[in-house]
């Protein structure tokens, strides 16, 4: 075989190997993207108020970085949402204006007032944190901290801000704003009731499951304060 033919064969094998390599990389990338999208789709079926998102990584290489970044963000977000839910549904909050609590902590209500003030501060800190985490810049920081390859950063952005996910994020912001208003009204109204009872502690007494006031004017004012709390709980 002549040197020229050998050179042509070698060149041909190089071209063939190059095509095979490119084909392998294209197939591998397509497979990885499909795996990633399938896994993210599974995440959308989870409930942020009760589930965790720290599932095992299904992809590899830089796709795994994208997957891990998404799961890390969603899992941290879920933990904060669940902590917020614990505050909102705290049994102590629902019983702070109960007869039993009046017996236990009245007439000064120092423990209950401190609890409401501390819970209100903690609640607002968590709401502010969640709203901050929902900002696009903060969401993107989860990928920027791990990788700077524009392709994978763009892939992360596309997955985190597709129409479905963006709609969920916008709804979450609105829900948190409404919840903040509602809960602060409950905290403030409950504090109004307890501070009223503390101020007029010599003008009421507890009797067989009922709070009794010295006159109808105080009773009516107390009932108006309590009714504000009940209305705001039902909003």
C-alpha positions as CSV (number, residue, x, y, z in Angstrom):
1,X,0.0,0.0,0.0
2,X,1.4,3.4,-0.9
3,X,2.2,6.0,1.6
4,X,-0.6,8.2,0.1
5,X,-3.2,5.5,0.6
6,X,-2.0,4.9,4.2
7,X,-2.3,8.6,4.9
8,X,-5.9,8.6,3.4
9,X,-6.9,5.6,5.6
10,X,-5.5,7.2,8.7
11,X,-7.2,10.5,7.9
12,X,-10.4,8.6,7.3
13,X,-10.2,6.8,10.6
14,X,-9.5,10.1,12.4
15,X,-12.6,11.6,10.8
16,X,-14.7,8.6,11.6
17,X,-13.5,8.6,15.3
18,X,-14.3,12.3,15.4
19,X,-17.9,11.7,14.2
20,X,-18.3,8.8,16.6
21,X,-17.0,10.9,19.5
22,X,-19.3,13.8,18.6
23,X,-22.2,11.4,18.2
24,X,-21.5,9.9,21.6
25,X,-21.3,13.3,23.2
26,X,-24.5,14.5,21.6
27,X,-26.3,11.3,22.7
28,X,-24.8,11.6,26.2
29,X,-25.9,15.2,26.5
30,X,-29.4,14.4,25.2
31,X,-29.7,11.6,27.7
32,X,-28.5,13.8,30.6
33,X,-30.9,16.6,29.7
34,X,-33.8,14.1,29.6
35,X,-32.8,12.7,32.9
36,X,-32.5,16.1,34.4
37,X,-35.8,17.3,33.1
38,X,-37.5,14.1,34.2
39,X,-36.2,14.6,37.7
40,X,-37.2,18.2,37.9
41,X,-40.6,17.2,36.7
42,X,-40.8,14.8,39.6
43,X,-39.8,17.6,42.0
44,X,-42.8,19.6,40.9
45,X,-45.1,16.8,42.2
46,X,-43.8,17.3,45.8
47,X,-45.5,19.5,48.4
48,X,-43.2,22.3,49.7
49,X,-45.2,22.4,52.9
50,X,-44.5,18.8,53.9
51,X,-41.8,17.2,51.6
52,X,-38.1,17.5,51.3
53,X,-36.2,18.0,48.0
54,X,-32.8,16.5,49.0
55,X,-33.3,13.5,46.7
56,X,-30.4,11.6,45.3
57,X,-28.7,13.1,42.2
58,X,-29.7,11.3,39.0
59,X,-27.3,13.0,36.5
60,X,-23.6,13.3,36.3
61,X,-20.9,15.8,35.4
62,X,-22.0,19.4,35.1
63,X,-25.6,18.4,34.7
64,X,-25.3,17.0,38.3
65,X,-24.2,20.5,39.4
66,X,-27.3,22.0,37.8
67,X,-29.5,19.3,39.4
68,X,-27.9,19.7,42.8
69,X,-28.2,23.5,42.7
70,X,-32.0,23.2,42.0
71,X,-32.5,20.6,44.7
72,X,-30.5,22.6,47.2
73,X,-32.5,25.7,46.6
74,X,-35.9,24.0,46.7
75,X,-35.0,22.0,49.8
76,X,-33.8,25.1,51.7
77,X,-37.0,26.9,50.6
78,X,-39.1,24.0,51.8
79,X,-37.5,23.9,55.2
80,X,-38.2,27.6,55.7
81,X,-41.8,27.2,54.5
82,X,-42.4,24.3,56.9
83,X,-40.8,26.3,59.8
84,X,-43.2,29.2,59.0
85,X,-46.1,26.7,59.0
86,X,-45.1,25.6,62.5
87,X,-45.3,29.2,63.7
88,X,-48.6,29.9,62.0
89,X,-50.2,26.7,63.5
90,X,-48.6,26.9,66.9
91,X,-51.2,25.6,69.4
92,X,-50.0,28.2,71.9
93,X,-51.1,31.0,69.6
94,X,-54.6,29.5,69.2
95,X,-54.9,29.2,73.0
96,X,-53.4,32.6,74.0
97,X,-56.9,34.1,74.5
98,X,-58.4,31.0,76.1
99,X,-59.9,30.9,79.6
100,X,-57.3,28.4,80.6
101,X,-54.5,30.8,79.6
102,X,-56.3,33.6,81.4
103,X,-56.2,31.5,84.6
104,X,-52.6,30.5,84.1
105,X,-51.0,33.8,83.0
106,X,-53.4,36.5,84.1
107,X,-53.8,39.1,85.2
108,X,-50.4,40.4,84.2
109,X,-50.0,38.2,81.1
110,X,-46.2,38.8,81.0
111,X,-45.4,35.4,79.6
112,X,-48.2,35.6,76.9
113,X,-47.3,39.1,75.8
114,X,-43.6,38.2,75.6
115,X,-44.5,35.1,73.6
116,X,-46.7,37.1,71.1
117,X,-44.0,39.8,70.6
118,X,-41.2,37.2,70.1
119,X,-43.4,35.1,67.7
120,X,-44.3,38.2,65.7
121,X,-40.7,39.1,65.3
122,X,-39.6,35.6,64.4
123,X,-42.5,35.3,61.9
124,X,-41.7,38.5,60.2
125,X,-38.0,37.6,59.9
126,X,-39.0,34.3,58.3
127,X,-41.4,35.9,55.9
128,X,-38.8,38.5,54.9
129,X,-36.3,35.8,54.4
130,X,-38.6,33.8,52.2
131,X,-39.5,36.8,50.1
132,X,-35.8,37.6,49.7
133,X,-35.1,34.0,48.6
134,X,-37.8,34.3,45.9
135,X,-35.9,37.2,44.2
136,X,-34.4,36.1,40.9
137,X,-30.9,37.2,41.9
138,X,-31.0,35.0,45.0
139,X,-32.3,32.0,43.0
140,X,-29.5,32.4,40.4
141,X,-26.9,32.7,43.2
142,X,-27.4,29.0,43.8
143,X,-25.9,28.2,40.4
144,X,-23.4,31.0,40.3
145,X,-21.8,29.8,43.5
146,X,-21.1,26.4,41.9
147,X,-20.3,26.9,38.2
148,X,-19.7,29.7,35.7
149,X,-20.2,27.9,32.4
150,X,-22.8,29.9,30.6
151,X,-24.5,26.9,29.0
152,X,-25.2,25.2,32.4
153,X,-26.1,28.5,34.1
154,X,-28.6,29.1,31.2
155,X,-30.0,25.5,31.6
156,X,-30.5,26.1,35.4
157,X,-32.2,29.4,34.6
158,X,-34.5,27.8,32.0
159,X,-35.5,25.1,34.4
160,X,-36.1,27.4,37.4
161,X,-37.9,30.1,35.5
162,X,-40.1,28.2,33.0
163,X,-43.7,29.3,32.8
164,X,-44.9,26.8,35.4
165,X,-42.2,27.5,37.9
166,X,-42.4,31.2,37.5
167,X,-46.1,31.1,38.0
168,X,-45.6,29.2,41.3
169,X,-43.0,31.7,42.5
170,X,-45.3,34.6,41.7
171,X,-48.2,32.9,43.6
172,X,-45.9,32.2,46.5
173,X,-44.9,35.9,46.8
174,X,-48.6,36.9,46.8
175,X,-49.4,34.3,49.4
176,X,-46.6,35.3,51.7
177,X,-47.7,39.0,51.5
178,X,-51.3,38.1,52.4
179,X,-50.1,35.7,55.1
180,X,-47.9,38.4,56.6
181,X,-50.8,40.9,56.7
182,X,-53.1,38.3,58.3
183,X,-50.7,37.0,60.9
184,X,-49.5,40.5,62.0
185,X,-53.1,41.5,62.4
186,X,-53.7,38.4,64.6
187,X,-50.6,39.1,66.7
188,X,-51.4,42.8,67.1
189,X,-55.1,42.1,67.9
190,X,-54.2,39.4,70.5
191,X,-51.8,41.8,72.1
192,X,-54.5,44.5,72.2
193,X,-56.8,42.0,74.1
194,X,-54.1,41.0,76.7
195,X,-52.9,44.6,77.2
196,X,-56.5,45.7,77.8
197,X,-57.0,42.9,80.4
198,X,-53.7,43.8,82.0
199,X,-54.6,47.5,82.2
200,X,-58.0,46.8,83.6
201,X,-57.0,43.8,85.7
202,X,-59.0,45.0,88.7
203,X,-62.2,45.3,86.6
204,X,-62.7,41.7,85.6
205,X,-62.7,38.2,87.1
206,X,-62.8,34.6,86.0
207,X,-65.9,32.6,87.1
208,X,-66.7,29.0,86.1
209,X,-65.3,29.3,82.6
210,X,-66.5,32.8,81.9
211,X,-64.7,36.2,82.1
212,X,-66.9,38.8,83.8
213,X,-66.5,42.6,83.9
214,X,-67.6,45.2,86.3
215,X,-69.7,47.0,83.7
216,X,-71.2,46.5,80.3
217,X,-68.9,49.1,78.7
218,X,-65.8,47.1,79.5
219,X,-67.4,43.9,78.4
220,X,-68.5,45.3,75.0
221,X,-65.0,46.7,74.4
222,X,-63.4,43.4,75.3
223,X,-65.8,41.6,73.0
224,X,-65.0,44.0,70.1
225,X,-61.3,43.3,70.6
226,X,-61.7,39.6,70.6
227,X,-64.0,39.7,67.6
228,X,-61.2,41.4,65.6
229,X,-59.0,38.5,66.3
230,X,-61.6,35.9,65.2
231,X,-62.4,37.8,62.0
232,X,-58.8,38.0,61.1
233,X,-58.3,34.3,61.7
234,X,-61.1,33.5,59.2
235,X,-59.8,35.9,56.5
